[in-house]
């Protein structure tokens, strides 16, 4: 086992390590949205963004934003924070569009 892995495992109880795990988790959730979009596009045989893409973007963005606040990185905070507004706005627009479509059907 490499010394880097041994050092990581030795520090696993350290709160700094748990924050790093949270940061990696947020990045992993955030990155998974592209895989989901790719699978969706292959299923429908065209490029489109499924609603779940925006939910995963929001979740990954929130987790990563929390990590950015913890490490007090202003660039990271602004980058992730501004994205949260975009993801939430897209979800709101989808919700409004679906509500209007249901109203037209009734």
Beta strands, then each sheet from edge to edge (+ up, - down):
end
